[in-house]
Amino acid sequence: MAKQPSSFLILSLFFPRRGDSFLYLFAIISIFSLFLTHFSRSALVHADSHFEGFDAEDDDFDDQSIDPTTLRSPPLTKPEPYTTKITPPDPKTPDPDPVSNLNSDSQSPSSDLPKTSPTTTFDFWDEEEFEGLPIEQPALEVATTAENVTAVDSSSDPTTSTKSGNVKAQRTYTVEIVCGSFLIIFAINFFTGKRENENIALAWAAQFAAKDSIFEKSFSLLGIGESADDDAPLLLKEGHTVFKFHASGRRYCRGLLATMELKSRQDLISRIYNMIVPTRDEITFEVYMNDDAMDHVVFALAKKKVAKFMQKDVRDLQRFANLISQPAGRKWVAEELGVISESKEVASDLITEAVLDQVFGDKAFEKFGKNFISMHFSDQQQGIHKKVLSFKFVLPGPNKVAELTRLVALVPFYIDLIGRYKLSSQARSKTEAARLKATQEAQRELKNTRQEALQRKKAERRRMLEEAEAKLSAETIRKKETKERARQMKKGMPKIKMARGA
């Protein structure tokens, strides 16, 4: 598959196709309404800020503030005696004149407190016994009064509470806008990504499984129907990213199964991950050959990196095949490809001149082989089907599916070639010896596995018995030993036969 640039994926989110216009319009209207609500509330908060606070009231209060130095103790009535704490005078300081103090108080500037008639503060004052005046703290009382007034005014003013409520609402709506936008984008991406995968699968089916296509001409039964007359779908959807196609009704093989594994476009997180780490869509063809239609063949052709990986990890290739170099005096595959085969004879017979000219030659592969990954033929597969032909290609976009035409044409070509292919007697003797050796090794491994399983069972049984004996009490163990000793003594005694008298 041709890699789609990340810019194309990003543009697909903002420029919808014909079928997705309604979803994108609904998303844009929803996001616009949420942001409009957010900014309208922010504008209301800024408009109210002109009337918030107590700046003007604080200024008036400062203008009419009371000078603490001009205050005296409030007059006390005679029925309520006034007690005060008298501080002894400092002998170093001169005695203040009460008369001068009274005159200075009478000349002090007027305050906002109500004026009272001049009366004697202390009726029981004896100047000969006590000297000085009591220490007064009117500033503390004034500050306390101002704080009480401010607290009452702030609690009674509704503007401050409105401001705090708007700030909380603003924070809440910011989180909701982000979460709502993410959910809307996630939902839109789910439906658009799901449709993209379906379009790719349907485009492939229309190109290669429709009427007068390659598979329609090569197989008599397409899809999951039981007969050709059934109106059954061609593709079987096993998930949002997996589509399967089945075909049967051709000689040399039991059937064909094509599996399309696509990218998780419906998942927004996977789509973002695919932008960072590019992946590709793949299609795999598995052809299940008849038992009598395939000789001893273990062969693989892939790009060099993939070929090295297959030779190390694929069991049959690791056991029977090796990398094959280019034969002398013969046209060979492109340099990007690696050949793994059980023998050079098999590799030379399966890589024909026609295949080199059409796909795997230097010039042909440069033009038509960019979507090729690997092909693997083996009669020693693990599983139900022993003889399988496997082809793996990159699946391009829905508008470029025609690029797979020559690669898909390899499937029916190799079905017929492998079905008719027969090894020479010399190559066959080598392959039979290798398979006999592999069978013996497999039987030996199976035997070792069974012995290991039996040993594990015995060890487990022994461990269970030891644990059971450890749980028994000392008295039970003593009785058991006594019983075992008596049994051994009885077993060691000579046997005496008794005869009855006549």
N, C-alpha and C positions, 0 to 999 in steps of 0.2 A: 504493500500500500504506500502511496506517496504520502509523505508526512505533511500534515496540515500545519502552516505556521501559526504561532501563538496569536499573531495579530488578527488572523482570520477568525479564530475562536472568540477573541474579545469583541470583534465587530459583530459576530453572530448574536451576542447578548444585547446589543443596542440597536441593531438593524434587523428586525424580524423578517421572516419570510411571509409569504402570502397567508398561510394558515394560522400564523401565530400573532397576527395584528391585534385581535381582540384581547388576548391575554396581556400583551405588552401595554395596550391602551388602558386596561383596568389597573395594571400595576402602576403606571405613571400617574393616573388620577388619584390612586390611594396614597402614594408617596407625597404628591403635591398637597393633598388635603391635610395630611399629618404635619408637613412643614408649615403650612399656612396657619394651622392652629397654634403651633409652637411660636411662630414669630408674632402672631396677634397677641398672645399672652405676654410676650417679652415687651411689646410696645406699650401695653397697658401698665406694666410695672414701671417702665421709664416715665410714663406720663404722670403716674401718681407720685413719683419721687420728688416732684416740685412742691408737693403739699405735705411731704412727710417730715417728721422730726419736730423739734421744739426750739428751733433757732430763734424765731421771733419772740417766743414767750420767754426764752432764756435771757434775751437782750433786755426785755422789759423788766425782768426780775432783777437783773444786774443794776439797772438804773435806779430801781427803788430799793436796793439792798440796804440793810441796816448795818450801821457801823457798830461793831461789838464794843468799841471803847466808850461809846456814848450811852450805853445802857447801864441801868442800875437795877438793883433788886426790886422786884415788884412790891408795892406796899402791902402790908399785911394788916388785916383787921384785928381789932383788939380781942374779940372772942376766941380767935385761933392763935395761940401763942406760936411764935416762930423761933425755932432753935437753929443755931448755926455753929459751925466750928470756928473758934477764934484761934488764930495763929499768933503766938507770942511775937512781939516786935523784935526787930533786930536792933541791938543797942548801938551799932555803928551808924545807923541811918537816923536822920533827924525826924522828929515827930511830925507827922502831917497835921495840918490845920483843918479841923472839920468844917469850919466856917468857909474857908477858901474852897474846899471841895464842893460844898453845897452851891457856892456861887458859880463855880466852873460848870457844875452840872446844869444849873439853870440857864447858862449861856451857851450850852451845846446845841448843835443844829437839831431841828425837829425831825422825828422819825415817823414811820407809818403806824406805829403803835398808838393806841388811844392815850391821850394826855390825862394825867391824873393830878389831883390837887396835891400840893406839897404838904406832906405829913411827915412826921417823925417815924423813921424806919424802926428804930429800936427804942421802945418805950422804957425799957428797964436798963438802959445803958448808964454805966457809972464810969465817968472819965478818970476819976482818981484811982479806981481799982484796975482798969484795963486801958491799954493804950493801943492805938492803931485801929484799922478798919478790917472787917472780914474779907477774905479772898473770895472773889466772885468769878464765876466762869460762864458768862452769858453766851460766848461764841459757840460753845458746844451745843447749847440749846437751839441756837439759830441754825446751825448746820443740820441738826436732827430735824428741825421743822422743815427746812428746805428739802431734805431727802424724802420726807413723808409726802410733801406736796408733789414732788416730781414722780414718786411712785404712784400716787393716786391719779395724777394726770395721765401718765403713760398707760395705766391699766384701763382708764376710761376712754382712751383715744382708739378708735377702731382702725386707724390708718396703719399703725404698726403691725397689728395682727393680720391685716390684709397683705402687707408686704411679705411677712414670713410665710403665709399660705401660698402666695404666688411663687416664692423661691422654691418651696417644696414641690409645687405642681410643675415648675419648670424642670427640675431635676428628674422627676418621675417621667415626664413626657419625653425627655431626651433618651432615656433608656428604652422606652416603648417604641420610639421612632426607629432606633437602631435595630431592635429585635424584630419589629414588624417588617422593616425593609429587607432584612436577611431572610425572613420566612417567605416573603413574596418572591424574592429572587430565587430562593431554593425551589419553590413550587413551579415557577416558570421554567427553570432549568430542568426540572424533572420531566415535565411534559415535552419540552423541546428535545432534550437528549434521548428520551424514549422514542420519539418520532424519528430522529436521525438514524438510530440503530435499525429501526424497522425499515426505513427507506433504503439503507444499504443492503439489508437482506433481500428485500423485494426487488431491488435493482439487479442483484446477482441472479435471483431466480428467473427474472424476466429475460436475462441475457443468455443463460445456459440451461434452463429447465423448461422454457416455454415451447411452443410449437415450432418445429423446424430448427431446434437448437441442437447442441452437441449431445446432451444426455437424452433428449427425446429421440434422436436417431440411433443412439447406442444401446438404450435399454427399453424394454417393452413396458415396464411398470415404474412410474414415478410418483413420489409422494408416499403417504401413509395409507392409502386405500388398498383394499384387497384385490381389486381388479382395475383394469384400465378405464372401465366405464364409470367407476365411482367418481362422484364430484367431491373429492377430498382435497384438502389443501396440500400444496407442495411442501411447505415448510412447517416444521414443528417447533414452536417457541417454548423453550424450557426456562426462560428467564428474560430479564431485560437485556442481557448481553449474550445469550446463547441461543442459536438457531440451528436446527438440524434438517438435513435433506436426505431422503432414502430413495434408492433406485435398485431395481433388480430385473432379472429377465435377460441375461446375457450369458453366452457360453464361457466356460472356464472359471466362472466365479459364481458365488452364491448371492452376492449383493454388494452394494456400495453405500457407505454412510459418510456424508459430508457434514462437518461440524464447524460452524462459524462462531468464533469467540471474539466479541467486539469489546471496545473500551466502555467503561462505565460512564457514559455521557450523562445519564440521568442523575448522577450523584455530583453535587456541586463541589464537594471537597475532592473527589477523585478527578474531576475536570481540572481543578486548580493544580493538583498534583501532577497530572499529565502535561500541563504546561511547563512545569519545572523539569520533570523526568519524562521525556516523550516515550510513549508506547505506541503500538500499532495493532490494527485489526488483523486477525489471522483466520485462515480457513484450512482445514485438514480433511483429506480424502483417505478413507480406509476401505480397501477392496479385499473382501474375504474370498480367497481362492478355493477351488475344489481340491480335495486331497490328492486326486490323481492327475491334476492339471499343473502341478508345479514341481520341478525337480529340486535337487539340493542347491539352493541359491541363497547366499547371504551377501547383500550388496547395498551400498549407500553412496549417495552423491549429495554434497552440500557445500556451502561456503566454508572456507578453510577453518575459521574459528568454530563454526558449528560442527564441522567434521571431527575436529580434535575432541570436542566435548562429547560427541556421540561415541567415538571410539573408546573413551574412558568409562562412560557411564551406562551405555546400552549393553545389556548382558550378552546377547548373541554376537554383536560386533566385537565385544571384548574377548569372547571365547574363540571365535572362528575366523575373524577377518583382521586385516592389516591395511595400512595406507599403501596405495598403489602409485608408483611413479609412472611417468609418461613412457609408453612403449617406444622403442626405437623405430624410426621410419614410418610413423603413423600420426595422422591428425588427431589431436586430443582436445580436451575441454579447456575452457578459459583458465587463466592463471588464478582467478579469484575462487575457483572451485577445487575441492579435494575429493578423491575417490577412495572408498573403503570397500574392499572385496575379499572374498575367500580365496580367490585365485585370479591371476591376470587373464586367464581365458574367459572367465565369467565377465570381468570388466570390459574386455574388448568386444565380446558378443553383445552386451547390453547397450554399450555406447556406440550406436551405429552412425554411419555417415549422415543419414537423414536427420537424426537428432542433433548432431553437431551443426548442421547447416541451419536448422530451424530455431534452435534455442541455445545450446550449450557451447557453440563455437565462440571465438573471440568477438567477432563483429555482431553475431546474433545475440549473444548474451549481453553485450553492452546496450543493445536496443530493447530487447524483450525480457531480459533476465533480472531486472531490478526488483521484481516482486517474488522471485524464487528464494526459498529458504532451504528445503531439503527434500529428498525422496529416499525411502528405505524399503528394500525388499528382503523378506526373510521367511524361511520355512521352519524356524526355531523360535517363534514368538511365545511369550508367556501368556497364558490365558486359555479361553475356550477355543479360539481360532488360532491354529498353529501357523498357517500359511497366509500371510497378510502383505499387501502392498500399501505403503503409506506415502502420501504426498502432502507437503505443507507449503503454503504460499501466503504472501501478504495480500490482504484484501483491500483494494483501493476504495476511494469514495464512490458514491452512486453515479457520478458523471464519468468515472474512469474505469468502470468495470470491464470494458472491452479490452483493456490492456492484458487481461488474464487469458485471452482466447488461446494463444499458443501453449501456455502452461497447462490449461485445463485439457487441451487436446492430447497431452501426454498420458492422461489416465486411460482412455480406451486403447491407445496405442500400446502401452506396456501390458495391459491385460491380455491382449492377443499375443504379444511377443513372449511373455513369460509362460503363457499357456501352451505354446508350441515349442518352447525351448527345451533341448535335451543336452546334457553334458556328454563329453567324450568319455570313453572307458577309463582312460588314465586319470582324468580329473574326478571322475565319479568314485574311483577306488580311494583316492585321497580324501574326498569328502566323507565317504562311508567310514573310513578309519577314524577320522576326526570326530564323527558323530558317535561312533562306538566308544571312543575314549571319553567323550563328554557324558554319555549315558552311564558308564561305569563310575565316573566321578560323581554324577548326580546320585547314583545308588549308594555310593560310599558316604556322601554327605547326608543322605536320608537316614542311613543306618546310624551314623554318629549322632544325628539329631535325636533319634529314638533312644539310643543309649543314654544320652544326656538327660532326656526327659525321665527315663526310669530311675537314674541316679538321683535326680532332683526329688522324685516321689519318695524314694527310700529315705533320703535325708530328711524330708519333711515328716515322714512317719516316725522316724527315730527321734526327731526333735519333739514331736507331740507326745511320745511316750515318756521322754525325759521330763517334760514339763508336768505331765500327769503324776509321775512319781515324786517330783519335787513338792507337789501340793499335798501329798499324803502325809498323815501324822506319823510320829515315831512308833506308836503302838501298832498301827496298821502295817508299817514296814517290818516290825519284829515278828508279827504273826505271819506275814508273807514269807519271811526268811525261814521261820520254823516249819512252815508247811512245805517249803521247797526242800529243806534238809530231810524231813521225814520221807518225802517222795524219793529222794536220792538214796536214802538208806534202805528203803523197801525195794528199790530197784536193784541194789547191790547184794541182797540176801539170796542164798541158794533156794531154788524151788524144790519143794518136798511133795512127793506124790503119796497120797493115802489110798489104801485099797480096803474095800469092805470085805469082812469075813462072810463065808458062805453060811 
